[in-house]
Structure formats: C-alpha cells, structure tokens
C-alpha cells in the first residue's frame, strides 16, 4: 500500500502563500484590460447585492458602487493595483488549509462516527472497547471500493491524479475521501460550495483537510479566473485534486452526461505549463462513480428537478443533508445493508481523453502509445498555450468521462425495481406523459408481474454488462425477481417520508411515483427505464 503521508498535500501549508501569489500573478497576467475586468465585477456584484438587508452585504454593495464611480478617473496603475487587490482577496478566500493532525484524527474518527450514526449500538460498543474505537472494518463492509487500485497507486507516484466522480449527494465528498484512505490512495484537494462552510463542525474539517471554497454566487470573470487558476496551480504543483464535473448534485438521479468542464480544462493547462517550464508532470484523470442504494436527499432533489427550479435554486440550503435527524436515519438505514455504497474507479485518462496504462503511458483508440506532449505543440514543434485548442481537447475529454460514467455505473436493486415498477405504472395508466404518471397514487400491481418485469430489465442489464456498458451490484446476477423486489423494499422502507413501494394483500402498492422516477433514472443513460424525452418523441 502506498505511503499516503508522502502526498504533496502534507506540504500544503508550507506552500500556501506561494500558491496564492502564483494565482494572483497569473490572473493579473491573463485578465487583459483591468478597466473591463473591474467594470464587469462591479456590475455583477452590484446586481447581486442590490436589495440585500444584511449589513455586511450592504457595506460590500456600497464599496462596489464606489469603485464603479471611480474607475473612469483612475490611472492605469491604480486599476492594475485594484485588480491585484481583488484577485488576492478572492484567492485568499478560495485557498484551503491542510492540518496533518486533523487529517490523522479524522481518518480514525470519521469511520467510527459514521458507523455510530448508522448503528448507535456499535458506537457504544466501540467506546466501551478502546481497542476497536478507530476500527474501520464495519464501515468498509458498507462502503465498497472497486477498480484497479494498484494502477492508481502507481500513477499517484509518477504524476498528479484528478478524480472526477459523479455527484448525487452532499455526502459524496465524505464517502469518496473515505474510499481514498481505505484504498491507500493519497488525499486530494477539492472544491466545496461556500454554503457548506456555514456548519461550524463541517467547516472545521473541510477547512483543515484541503477543501477550497467555491462561491457559486459570484459569476464575474475575475472570480472565475481566480478559481480556475487556483485549480491549475494546484495540479501543476503536484497536488492531487477532486472535483465534480456535473457541477451540482444530479437533481434527476440520472448519470451525468452533460458536464461542466471549466475546472476539467485546468488539467490540460497545468500539464502544458509543466512542459513549458521544462518539468513535465503527467496529469491523470480518474472518472469514478458513487453509487448509493438509497440517496439521502432524493426527495428534495427530484422535487427540485420536477418543479423546474434547479436554475433558480442553484444552491439548495434546506434539503435532507441539513437536518441531523434525517442524516442519522439515512445512515442507520445504509448500515443495515452490506455494500449499500459502491465507489468505482474507472480507467484513468490523460487530459486529452486517451486511456493510460499502469506506467502512465497514453494510448490512442487503436492501442498505440502516444506522446502527450505532441498535443500541445504548435506547427514549429514548440510547446504553447492555446485556449481554443485546449477547449476542444477538454470537450473530447468530457465525452470520455461521460462515457466512463455510463460504463462504471453500478446498478443497485433499488434502480432495477424502480424501473420495473414505473414501467408497470405506465402500462396501467396507458399514459406517456410524465406529470400524468406522477399524479397517480397507490396503484397496486401484481407481485408476480412486478417480479417478471424486474427479471426482464435485469437480463437486459446483464447483456449490457457483458459488452462493458454497465456494472451490476454484487448478487444481482442470480437473485430471483421476487427476492430483488423484497431487497429493494427493505432498502426503501423506514427512511423516505412516504414509502416508495409497499406490500399489500393484493400485490405491491406504488406509493411514491416521484421517487420511483428518481431511482429508475439511474438507468436512462443506458437506454433503459422511462425517459420523458424518448416517450415524447415516440408519441
């Protein structure tokens, strides 16, 4: 197992001031005319803060208004200084911190606390038995890690890893961090929404474990440049990184296929800059999937998706992850079932979308080794930064990441049963319209019919798995349809506010069509399950 304590992040605090300075210098270098940049920032911030009743935000509003009034009278030198001060303010706010003592404490304590939430009696036993207090065995049984871990350990020694997982819950960073530690992989820096830092306990751990703050309220160029540049500087300096290309949690429950590639593109720039500096450092992207038997915030997320409020409510602040009782209920439910979370690492890619072998050598689609530096050389053979070219490479990498998401998705019993139930609901109503289906309540389906439909979908998934198109959760290959329905029913029961499906004397009642829709959506990217767009085209 690799020595994770040798990872670059353990030297982060010694380099923090330098990382911030490099970020500020580069932002000022690439921004161009400071007048345009500052005007853009003042315009967006004035609009954002206008009408706020918070004293601090009112003070910021007046400061921005004052800057906007003074800009035309400022000298070029004064504007450049104002831009540097603003970039420094943002870079300092974004940059994280890493305390090895907090890391050591958290890696021992977090599994115990999570297990305690899942099963309070186990926490009591651990406290009475100090030798088992920091045991992670029980949690490992619930959070399974799959993929070629030995290859990733090797690549971490010869280059920089950039983990790009799917995103469906606020728990993702926690369980993914646990997966890295349990696999002997180095900890990674990661971006976290600034709203998550409002919880003092969560903020303490995130702030001291390498998380950098992302303020999604700020949409102007200077802030975006600071964020992307900071990510670039981290990667080119060898700091393993983690970000979610989906941007926010998947509201629909679908596997992300349309990715936000802003931060993904920083990998190409970082690699190119190491070449320019004559110190080539390979960058390896690791597409990964985080797969839950049930999802903590499913009810809020699907409601947000269906109400078409995702854009207006870009940051959800009142979901299940903000309620301690709901988190505890969710955790206890997960611990009651083995393998209830599966983290699966996909095949590593270089920044240009080529597959990488265990020695870090890239290969094209025909399996031939390629020199990655050739992708960033100009017609004269010189390594050069080219934004338009890099954007195209980033789009191609995004396609490969999305394709990996489909292939490395681990389908759970809850997904299969939900897809089968939703199809029977559609057949019973004769409707293809999503919202008509969602209005149906307590439709009862025959138990044997549901079991047969489950097996039909499972068999399609098995065929798809044989061609490398998906992964089935352990145990689903041989289980009977009835047993899979029972397994999913146990997973659903006792957590969601309304039972998703429920046994009745005359069959199985489909109690919550919205949640059935959410869980079956995991299969849509694979051409299975109910797809509203496909249904609309068919009609």
C-alpha positions as CSV (number, residue, x, y, z in Angstrom):
1,X,0.0,0.0,0.0
2,X,1.3,3.4,-0.9
3,X,2.5,5.8,1.7
4,X,-0.3,8.4,1.6
5,X,1.6,10.6,4.2
6,X,4.1,11.4,1.5
7,X,1.4,13.0,-0.7
8,X,2.1,16.7,-1.7
9,X,-0.9,17.9,0.3
10,X,1.0,17.2,3.6
11,X,3.3,20.1,2.5
12,X,0.4,22.3,1.5
13,X,0.6,24.9,4.3
14,X,4.3,25.5,3.6
15,X,3.4,26.3,0.0
16,X,0.1,28.1,0.6
17,X,1.4,31.6,0.3
18,X,3.3,30.8,-2.8
19,X,0.2,29.1,-4.4
20,X,-1.9,32.2,-3.6
21,X,0.8,34.5,-5.1
22,X,1.1,32.5,-8.2
23,X,-2.7,32.5,-8.6
24,X,-2.8,36.3,-8.3
25,X,0.1,36.9,-10.6
26,X,-1.3,34.7,-13.3
27,X,-4.9,36.2,-13.0
28,X,-3.5,39.7,-13.4
29,X,-1.3,38.5,-16.3
30,X,-4.2,36.8,-18.3
31,X,-7.0,39.2,-17.5
32,X,-6.2,41.8,-20.0
33,X,-7.6,45.3,-19.6
34,X,-8.2,45.9,-15.8
35,X,-10.8,48.5,-16.6
36,X,-13.1,46.0,-18.4
37,X,-12.5,43.3,-15.7
38,X,-13.2,45.6,-12.8
39,X,-16.3,47.1,-14.6
40,X,-17.6,43.5,-15.1
41,X,-17.0,42.6,-11.5
42,X,-18.7,45.8,-10.2
43,X,-21.7,45.3,-12.5
44,X,-22.3,41.7,-11.4
45,X,-21.7,42.3,-7.7
46,X,-23.9,45.4,-7.6
47,X,-26.7,43.5,-9.2
48,X,-26.2,40.5,-6.8
49,X,-26.1,42.6,-3.7
50,X,-28.7,45.1,-4.5
51,X,-31.7,44.8,-2.1
52,X,-29.8,42.8,0.5
53,X,-30.7,43.6,4.1
54,X,-27.6,42.1,5.6
55,X,-25.3,44.8,7.0
56,X,-22.1,43.2,5.7
57,X,-23.5,42.8,2.2
58,X,-24.9,46.4,2.2
59,X,-21.3,47.5,3.1
60,X,-20.0,45.5,0.2
61,X,-22.6,47.0,-2.1
62,X,-21.5,50.5,-1.3
63,X,-17.9,49.5,-1.8
64,X,-18.7,48.2,-5.3
65,X,-20.7,51.3,-6.2
66,X,-17.8,53.5,-5.1
67,X,-15.4,51.5,-7.2
68,X,-17.7,51.8,-10.2
69,X,-17.9,55.6,-9.8
70,X,-14.1,55.9,-9.5
71,X,-13.0,53.6,-12.3
72,X,-13.1,56.1,-15.1
73,X,-10.9,58.6,-13.1
74,X,-8.3,56.1,-12.0
75,X,-4.9,55.8,-13.7
76,X,-3.9,52.6,-15.4
77,X,-1.6,51.8,-12.5
78,X,-4.4,52.3,-9.9
79,X,-6.7,50.0,-11.9
80,X,-3.9,47.3,-12.0
81,X,-3.4,47.7,-8.3
82,X,-7.2,47.4,-7.7
83,X,-7.4,44.3,-9.8
84,X,-4.4,42.7,-7.9
85,X,-6.1,43.5,-4.6
86,X,-9.4,42.0,-5.7
87,X,-7.7,38.9,-7.1
88,X,-5.7,38.5,-3.8
89,X,-8.9,38.8,-1.8
90,X,-10.6,36.1,-3.8
91,X,-7.5,33.8,-3.9
92,X,-7.1,34.0,-0.1
93,X,-10.8,33.2,0.3
94,X,-10.6,30.3,-2.1
95,X,-7.4,28.7,-0.9
96,X,-7.8,26.0,1.7
97,X,-5.7,24.7,4.5
98,X,-4.3,21.3,5.5
99,X,-3.5,20.2,9.0
100,X,-1.9,16.8,9.2
101,X,-3.1,16.4,12.8
102,X,-6.7,17.0,11.8
103,X,-6.3,14.5,8.9
104,X,-4.9,11.8,11.2
105,X,-7.6,12.4,13.7
106,X,-10.4,12.4,11.0
107,X,-9.2,9.3,9.3
108,X,-9.5,7.4,12.5
109,X,-12.6,9.1,13.9
110,X,-14.8,9.7,10.9
111,X,-15.4,5.9,10.2
112,X,-16.3,5.5,13.9
113,X,-18.7,8.4,13.9
114,X,-20.3,7.4,10.6
115,X,-20.7,3.9,11.8
116,X,-22.2,5.3,15.1
117,X,-24.8,7.2,13.1
118,X,-25.6,4.1,11.1
119,X,-25.8,1.9,14.2
120,X,-25.7,3.6,17.6
121,X,-25.2,0.4,19.4
122,X,-21.9,-0.2,17.6
123,X,-20.7,3.2,18.7
124,X,-21.5,2.3,22.3
125,X,-19.5,-1.0,22.0
126,X,-16.6,0.9,20.5
127,X,-16.5,3.4,23.4
128,X,-16.5,0.5,25.9
129,X,-13.7,-1.2,23.9
130,X,-11.0,1.4,23.2
131,X,-9.1,-1.1,21.0
132,X,-11.9,-1.1,18.5
133,X,-12.7,2.6,18.7
134,X,-11.0,3.5,15.4
135,X,-11.7,0.3,13.6
136,X,-12.9,0.9,10.0
137,X,-13.8,-2.7,9.2
138,X,-17.5,-2.3,9.8
139,X,-17.7,0.8,7.5
140,X,-15.6,-0.9,4.8
141,X,-18.3,-3.6,4.7
142,X,-20.9,-0.9,3.8
143,X,-18.7,1.3,1.5
144,X,-17.2,-0.8,-1.1
145,X,-14.4,0.3,-3.4
146,X,-13.9,-1.2,-6.8
147,X,-11.5,-0.7,-9.7
148,X,-7.8,-1.1,-10.4
149,X,-6.5,0.5,-7.2
150,X,-2.9,-0.8,-7.7
151,X,-2.7,1.1,-11.0
152,X,-3.9,4.3,-9.3
153,X,-1.3,3.9,-6.6
154,X,1.4,3.6,-9.2
155,X,0.1,6.6,-11.2
156,X,0.0,8.7,-8.0
157,X,3.8,8.2,-7.7
158,X,4.6,9.4,-11.2
159,X,2.0,12.1,-11.8
160,X,-0.9,14.1,-10.5
161,X,-4.3,12.4,-10.1
162,X,-7.5,14.3,-10.8
163,X,-10.6,12.4,-9.5
164,X,-13.8,13.3,-11.4
165,X,-16.7,11.4,-9.8
166,X,-20.4,11.6,-10.3
167,X,-22.3,13.7,-7.8
168,X,-25.7,12.9,-6.2
169,X,-25.3,13.8,-2.5
170,X,-23.7,16.2,-0.1
171,X,-22.2,13.0,1.4
172,X,-20.1,12.4,-1.7
173,X,-17.0,14.2,-0.6
174,X,-17.1,12.3,2.7
175,X,-17.5,8.8,1.3
176,X,-15.1,9.5,-1.5
177,X,-12.5,10.7,0.9
178,X,-13.0,7.5,2.9
179,X,-12.6,5.4,-0.2
180,X,-9.3,7.1,-1.0
181,X,-8.0,6.4,2.5
182,X,-9.2,2.8,2.6
183,X,-7.6,2.2,-0.8
184,X,-4.2,3.6,0.2
185,X,-4.6,6.5,-2.3
186,X,-3.4,10.0,-1.4
187,X,-5.9,12.6,-0.1
188,X,-6.9,15.2,-2.6
189,X,-7.7,18.9,-2.6
190,X,-11.3,19.6,-3.6
191,X,-13.7,22.4,-4.2
192,X,-16.7,22.7,-1.9
193,X,-19.6,25.1,-2.1
194,X,-19.1,28.0,0.3
195,X,-22.6,27.4,1.7
196,X,-21.3,24.1,3.2
197,X,-18.8,26.0,5.3
198,X,-21.6,27.6,7.4
199,X,-21.8,24.5,9.5
200,X,-19.1,25.1,12.1
201,X,-18.2,21.4,12.6
202,X,-18.2,20.5,8.9
203,X,-16.4,23.8,8.1
204,X,-13.6,22.9,10.6
205,X,-12.9,19.6,8.9
206,X,-13.2,20.8,5.4
207,X,-11.1,23.9,6.0
208,X,-8.3,21.8,7.5
209,X,-8.4,18.9,5.0
210,X,-7.6,20.7,1.8
211,X,-11.0,21.9,0.7
212,X,-11.1,25.1,-1.2
213,X,-14.1,27.3,-1.1
214,X,-16.3,27.8,-4.2
215,X,-18.7,30.7,-4.0
216,X,-21.3,29.9,-6.7
217,X,-23.0,33.3,-6.2
218,X,-20.1,35.0,-7.9
219,X,-20.4,34.9,-11.7
220,X,-18.0,37.6,-13.0
221,X,-14.8,36.9,-14.8
222,X,-12.2,37.9,-12.2
223,X,-13.6,35.4,-9.7
224,X,-14.0,32.6,-12.2
225,X,-10.4,33.2,-13.4
226,X,-9.2,33.1,-9.8
227,X,-11.0,29.8,-9.2
228,X,-9.7,28.1,-12.4
229,X,-6.2,29.5,-12.0
230,X,-6.0,28.2,-8.4
231,X,-7.0,24.8,-9.6
232,X,-4.4,24.9,-12.4
233,X,-1.7,26.0,-10.0
234,X,-2.5,23.2,-7.6
235,X,-2.4,20.5,-10.3
236,X,0.8,21.7,-11.9
237,X,2.4,21.7,-8.4
238,X,1.5,18.1,-7.9
239,X,-1.5,18.4,-5.6
240,X,-3.9,15.5,-6.4
241,X,-7.4,17.0,-6.9
242,X,-11.1,16.2,-6.9
243,X,-13.9,17.9,-8.5
244,X,-17.4,17.1,-9.7
245,X,-17.8,17.8,-13.5
246,X,-21.6,17.6,-13.0
247,X,-21.3,20.9,-11.1
248,X,-24.1,20.3,-8.6
249,X,-25.8,17.2,-7.4
250,X,-27.8,15.4,-10.1
251,X,-31.4,16.6,-9.3
252,X,-33.0,13.9,-11.5
253,X,-31.0,11.0,-10.3
254,X,-29.6,10.4,-13.8
255,X,-26.0,9.7,-14.5
256,X,-24.5,13.0,-15.6
257,X,-23.9,13.2,-19.4
258,X,-23.7,17.0,-19.9
259,X,-20.7,18.1,-17.9
260,X,-19.5,21.5,-16.8
261,X,-15.9,21.4,-18.0
262,X,-14.4,24.6,-16.6
263,X,-12.3,23.0,-13.9
264,X,-11.7,19.9,-16.0
265,X,-9.8,22.1,-18.5
266,X,-7.4,23.2,-15.8
267,X,-5.7,19.8,-16.1
268,X,-4.6,20.5,-19.7
269,X,-3.3,23.9,-18.9
270,X,-1.5,22.6,-15.8
271,X,0.2,19.8,-17.9
272,X,1.2,22.3,-20.6
273,X,2.7,24.7,-18.1
274,X,4.9,22.0,-16.6
275,X,6.2,21.3,-20.2
276,X,6.9,25.0,-20.8
277,X,8.8,25.1,-17.5
278,X,10.9,22.0,-18.6
279,X,9.5,20.0,-15.8
280,X,6.9,17.7,-17.4
281,X,4.5,16.3,-14.8
282,X,1.8,13.9,-16.2
283,X,-1.8,14.5,-15.2
284,X,-4.2,11.6,-15.0
285,X,-8.0,12.0,-14.8
286,X,-9.8,9.2,-12.9
287,X,-13.6,9.1,-13.8
288,X,-15.4,7.5,-10.9
289,X,-19.0,6.7,-9.9
290,X,-20.5,7.0,-6.5
291,X,-23.4,4.6,-6.2
292,X,-26.0,4.6,-3.4
293,X,-28.6,2.0,-2.6
294,X,-30.7,5.0,-1.4
295,X,-29.9,8.7,-1.7
296,X,-30.0,11.0,1.3
297,X,-31.6,14.0,-0.5
298,X,-33.7,12.1,-3.1
299,X,-37.0,13.7,-2.1
300,X,-35.8,17.3,-2.3
301,X,-33.6,16.7,-5.4
302,X,-36.4,15.2,-7.5
303,X,-38.9,17.7,-6.3
304,X,-36.5,20.5,-7.4
305,X,-36.0,18.9,-10.7
306,X,-39.7,18.4,-11.4
307,X,-40.6,21.9,-10.4
308,X,-38.0,23.2,-12.9
309,X,-36.5,25.2,-10.0
310,X,-33.0,23.9,-10.5
311,X,-31.7,27.0,-12.1
312,X,-33.3,29.4,-9.7
313,X,-32.4,27.3,-6.7
314,X,-28.8,26.5,-7.8
315,X,-27.8,26.0,-4.2
316,X,-30.3,24.1,-2.1
317,X,-30.0,25.1,1.5
318,X,-32.9,23.3,3.1
319,X,-32.5,19.7,1.9
320,X,-32.2,16.5,4.0
321,X,-28.4,16.9,4.5
322,X,-29.1,20.0,6.6
323,X,-31.3,18.0,9.1
324,X,-29.4,16.0,11.6
325,X,-32.3,13.6,12.3
326,X,-32.7,12.8,8.6
327,X,-29.0,12.2,8.2
328,X,-29.0,9.9,11.2
329,X,-32.0,7.9,9.8
330,X,-30.3,7.7,6.4
331,X,-27.1,6.4,7.9
332,X,-28.7,3.8,10.1
333,X,-30.6,2.5,7.0
334,X,-27.4,2.2,5.0
335,X,-25.5,0.3,7.7
336,X,-28.3,-2.3,7.8
337,X,-27.4,-3.5,4.3
338,X,-24.0,-4.6,3.1
339,X,-22.5,-2.8,0.2
340,X,-25.0,0.0,0.3
341,X,-22.5,2.4,-1.2
342,X,-20.1,1.5,-4.0
343,X,-17.3,3.7,-5.2
344,X,-16.0,2.5,-8.5
345,X,-12.8,3.9,-10.1
346,X,-12.8,3.9,-13.9
347,X,-9.9,3.6,-16.2
348,X,-7.6,6.6,-16.0
349,X,-7.4,9.1,-18.9
350,X,-4.8,11.7,-19.8
351,X,-6.0,15.3,-20.3
352,X,-6.7,14.6,-24.0
353,X,-9.1,11.6,-23.4
354,X,-6.6,8.8,-24.1
355,X,-6.5,5.7,-21.9
356,X,-3.5,5.4,-19.7
357,X,-1.6,2.2,-18.7
358,X,0.0,1.4,-15.4
359,X,3.2,3.1,-16.4
360,X,1.4,6.4,-17.2
361,X,1.8,5.8,-21.0
362,X,-1.1,7.1,-23.1
363,X,-2.7,5.0,-25.9
364,X,-4.9,6.0,-28.7
365,X,-8.1,4.3,-29.8
366,X,-6.1,1.6,-31.6
367,X,-4.0,0.9,-28.6
368,X,-0.9,2.6,-29.9
369,X,1.3,4.6,-27.4
370,X,1.3,8.3,-28.0
371,X,3.4,11.2,-26.8
372,X,1.1,13.5,-24.9
373,X,3.4,16.5,-25.4
374,X,2.6,16.4,-29.1
375,X,-0.9,17.5,-28.4
376,X,0.3,20.9,-27.1
377,X,3.0,21.7,-29.7
378,X,2.5,24.3,-32.4
379,X,3.4,24.0,-36.1
380,X,7.0,24.8,-35.2
381,X,7.2,22.0,-32.6
382,X,7.2,24.3,-29.6
383,X,5.0,23.7,-26.6
384,X,2.5,26.6,-26.4
385,X,-0.7,27.5,-24.5
386,X,-3.6,27.7,-26.9
387,X,-7.0,28.4,-25.3
388,X,-9.1,27.4,-28.3
389,X,-7.2,24.2,-28.9
390,X,-7.4,23.3,-25.2
391,X,-11.1,23.9,-25.1
392,X,-11.6,21.4,-27.9
393,X,-9.4,18.8,-26.1
394,X,-11.4,19.5,-22.9
395,X,-14.7,18.8,-24.8
396,X,-13.2,15.5,-26.0
397,X,-12.1,14.6,-22.5
398,X,-15.6,15.4,-21.3
399,X,-17.1,12.9,-23.8
400,X,-14.8,10.2,-22.5
401,X,-15.6,11.0,-18.8
402,X,-19.3,10.8,-19.5
403,X,-18.8,7.5,-21.4
404,X,-16.9,6.2,-18.4
405,X,-19.7,7.2,-16.1
406,X,-22.1,5.0,-18.1
407,X,-19.8,2.0,-18.1
408,X,-18.8,2.3,-14.5
409,X,-22.3,2.9,-13.1
410,X,-23.1,0.2,-10.5
411,X,-26.8,-0.6,-10.8
412,X,-28.5,-1.4,-7.5
413,X,-31.6,-3.4,-6.7
414,X,-33.5,-0.1,-6.0
415,X,-32.8,1.1,-9.5
416,X,-34.0,-2.1,-11.2
417,X,-37.1,-2.4,-9.1
418,X,-38.0,1.3,-9.5
419,X,-37.6,1.0,-13.3
420,X,-39.9,-2.1,-13.4
421,X,-42.5,-0.5,-11.1
422,X,-42.5,2.7,-13.2
423,X,-43.0,0.8,-16.4
424,X,-45.9,-1.1,-14.9
425,X,-47.4,2.2,-13.7
426,X,-47.1,3.5,-17.3
427,X,-48.8,0.4,-18.7
428,X,-51.6,0.6,-16.1
429,X,-52.4,4.2,-16.9
430,X,-51.7,4.0,-20.6
431,X,-50.0,7.4,-20.4
432,X,-46.6,8.5,-21.7
433,X,-46.9,11.9,-20.1
434,X,-44.5,12.2,-17.1
435,X,-46.6,14.5,-15.0
436,X,-49.8,12.5,-15.5
437,X,-47.9,9.4,-14.2
438,X,-46.6,11.3,-11.2
439,X,-50.1,12.2,-10.2
440,X,-51.1,8.6,-9.8
441,X,-51.2,7.4,-6.2
442,X,-51.3,3.9,-4.7
443,X,-51.5,2.0,-7.9
444,X,-51.4,-1.7,-7.0
445,X,-49.5,-4.1,-9.3
446,X,-49.4,-7.9,-9.2
447,X,-46.4,-9.2,-7.2
448,X,-45.5,-11.8,-9.8
449,X,-45.9,-9.4,-12.7
450,X,-43.5,-7.0,-11.0
451,X,-41.0,-9.8,-10.4
452,X,-41.1,-10.8,-14.1
453,X,-40.6,-7.2,-15.1
454,X,-37.7,-6.9,-12.7
455,X,-36.1,-10.0,-14.3
456,X,-36.7,-8.7,-17.8
457,X,-34.8,-5.5,-17.0
458,X,-32.1,-7.4,-15.1
459,X,-31.5,-9.6,-18.1
460,X,-31.0,-6.6,-20.3
461,X,-28.5,-5.2,-17.9
462,X,-26.6,-8.5,-17.8
463,X,-26.3,-8.4,-21.6
464,X,-25.2,-4.8,-21.4
465,X,-22.6,-5.7,-18.7
466,X,-21.2,-8.4,-20.9
467,X,-20.3,-5.7,-23.5
468,X,-18.8,-3.4,-20.9
469,X,-21.7,-1.0,-20.8
470,X,-22.6,-1.1,-17.1
471,X,-21.9,-2.8,-13.8
472,X,-24.4,-4.8,-11.7
473,X,-24.2,-4.7,-8.0
474,X,-22.9,-7.8,-6.4
475,X,-25.6,-10.5,-6.0
476,X,-28.0,-9.2,-8.7
477,X,-26.9,-11.7,-11.3
478,X,-28.5,-14.7,-9.8
479,X,-31.2,-13.3,-7.4
480,X,-34.8,-14.0,-8.2
481,X,-37.2,-11.2,-9.2
482,X,-39.2,-11.6,-6.1
483,X,-36.1,-11.5,-3.9
484,X,-34.9,-8.4,-5.6
485,X,-38.2,-6.7,-5.0
486,X,-38.0,-7.7,-1.3
487,X,-34.4,-6.4,-1.1
488,X,-35.4,-3.0,-2.6
489,X,-38.4,-2.8,-0.4
490,X,-36.3,-3.3,2.7
491,X,-33.9,-0.6,1.4
492,X,-36.7,1.9,0.8
493,X,-38.7,1.2,4.0
494,X,-38.1,3.3,7.1
495,X,-36.3,6.2,5.5
496,X,-38.3,8.1,2.9
497,X,-41.2,10.2,4.3
498,X,-43.6,8.3,2.1
499,X,-43.0,4.6,1.4
500,X,-41.8,4.2,-2.2
501,X,-43.4,0.8,-2.6
502,X,-45.3,-1.2,0.0
503,X,-46.6,-4.8,0.2
504,X,-50.4,-5.2,0.1
505,X,-52.6,-8.3,0.4
506,X,-53.5,-8.0,-3.3
507,X,-50.0,-7.1,-4.6
508,X,-47.5,-4.2,-4.3
509,X,-48.6,-0.6,-3.9
510,X,-46.7,2.0,-5.8
511,X,-46.8,4.7,-3.2
512,X,-44.5,7.5,-4.4
513,X,-44.1,7.8,-8.2
514,X,-41.7,10.7,-7.9
515,X,-39.2,8.6,-6.0
516,X,-39.7,5.7,-8.4
517,X,-38.9,8.1,-11.2
518,X,-35.8,9.3,-9.4
519,X,-34.3,5.9,-8.7
520,X,-35.2,4.5,-12.2
521,X,-33.5,7.5,-13.8
522,X,-30.1,5.9,-13.0
523,X,-30.8,3.6,-16.0
524,X,-31.8,6.2,-18.5
525,X,-28.3,6.9,-19.8
526,X,-28.1,3.2,-20.6
527,X,-31.3,3.3,-22.8
528,X,-33.4,1.6,-20.1
529,X,-36.1,2.9,-17.8
530,X,-38.7,5.6,-18.6
531,X,-37.2,8.6,-20.4
532,X,-39.7,11.5,-20.8
533,X,-37.8,12.8,-23.9
534,X,-37.8,9.4,-25.5
535,X,-41.5,9.0,-24.7
536,X,-42.3,12.4,-26.1
537,X,-40.5,11.6,-29.4
538,X,-42.3,8.3,-29.6
539,X,-45.7,9.9,-29.3
